[in-house]
Amino acid sequence: VPAAERGVETLVIEHLAAGGQIATVDRITNAPGYPDGVAGYELGPSLQFQAENAGARFLTDTVEGIACEDGVFVLRCAETVVQARAVILACGSHRKPLGVPGEESLFGRGVSHCATCDGPFFRGQDMVVVGGGDSAFDEAALLAQHAATLTIVHRGPAPTARARQIAEVAALPNVRVLAEREVSAILGETGVIGVALSDGATLSTAAVFPYVGQAPNSAFLDGLVQLDADGRVVTDAGMATSVTGLFVAGDIRAGFGGLLSTGMGDGATAALSAWHFLKDRG
C-alpha cells in the first residue's frame, strides 16, 4: 500500500488466495485493530481490497525463480514472466512436517495442517494435535469444538504457547496434554487410525494435525541472496537484502518476530525502502 499510494506501479503476485496462509486460520488474535480477533479468510480479502484501492494490481501465479539482469529483475512464474526494477519478497513459510512414517501417505486422509478446513470432517471423533506453541494451541481450541476427545502431544516439559492460550485450552473438558513425548509414526492404510508415541504407547485417533513450526519458502532464492542457517533472508533495518533493489518482509526474513503486526510493519518498511530506491534512480 505505501508504494502504490506514492504512485509506484505495484503488482502483487499471490500463489493462493488473498492473505496466503492466514486464510486458513479461523481466529487471529494479534492483528492490530481487531480486539476480539478476526478470521483469516476475512482479513486477507480486506487487505487486498485496501491495496487495490491504493492502486495495486493482483496476479494469481506462482513465482518459481528470480534473476537480476542489467539492473532489472526477471520473475519466472508458472504461467508468465514479470519484469520489475524493484522486488519485495513476502513468500512466507510452510508448516514443517513431522517426518515420521505414515505422514506423507496419509496426508489428506486424516493428516492435515488446516484445522479450519478439515476439523469438521472428523466431528465426534478423536483427534490429535502435535506441537506446543501458539499455532498448536490456537488450532486445538478450534478442533476441540468438533472432537470427541482431543490430545495435544508435545516434546517439551511445558508448552511454549502464550499463558492465556494454555489456560483456555486446559479448561476444555475434552482436551488432555501429553508432555515430553513425540509422535513416532502415524498409523493407518486408507485413513488415520492412530499414532505411535515415543514412549511406546499408541493412541487411537481419526485425525492428526501437526503444528511443529515453520520453514521459510526460500529454496528458490538459494545462491541469489544471503540466507541464514535456517534458510531465512538476511536484511538490514530497511528490509534490503544483499542484492540491490531486492527487499523482503515477513517470516521469510531472518530475525522475524513471528507476529502478524510485525509482518505488516515489515511490509510497510520494505515498500518505503523500495520507493526511495526507485526515486533515487529516477
Helices and strands as residue ranges (DSSP letters): H 2-5, E 11-14, G 20-24, H 40-54, E 57-60, E 63-69, E 72-77, E 81-84, E 87-89, E 93-95, H 115-118, G 119-122, E 127-130, H 134-143, E 150-153, H 163-170, E 175-178, E 183-187, E 194-197, E 202-204, E 207-210, E 214-216, G 219-221, E 246-248, H 260-280
